[in-house]
Amino acid sequence: MPMRISHSLVLATALLLAMPLGGCVSSSQCVSAECQADATITAGVKEKLKEHRELSAPNMVYVQTRGGVVYLTGQVTTDLQRDTAESIAGQVPGVVNVVNNLSLSYSGR
């Protein structure tokens, strides 16, 4: 009998695998200029995302930055919300690129 893997388990695994992307941003020893710039970018993206109610709960948007590249992970309800989060992240000063790994929740399909 084939084994079924739940969507939640796949998402949780993907989020755990994405955690190393935070690099020095998640470390308490962020001393290099690049690491500090990444932390500033992450904070800026998070702040801008908070200004958009349509991206708040039940949506989950996680932000990590490495070398000026912003990684968005989590779940949103619609394609428009996914695109909005990417657009917002790209407008923050210092962002080199945005990697949008946001998935759609079942209610958004």
Buried (B, 14 or more C-beta within 10 A) or exposed (E): EEEEEEEEEEBEEEBEEBEEBBBBBEEEEBEEEBBEBBBBBBBBBBEBBEEBEEBEEEBBBBBBBBEEBBBBBBBBBBEEBBEBBBEBBBEBEEBEEBBBBBBBBEEBE
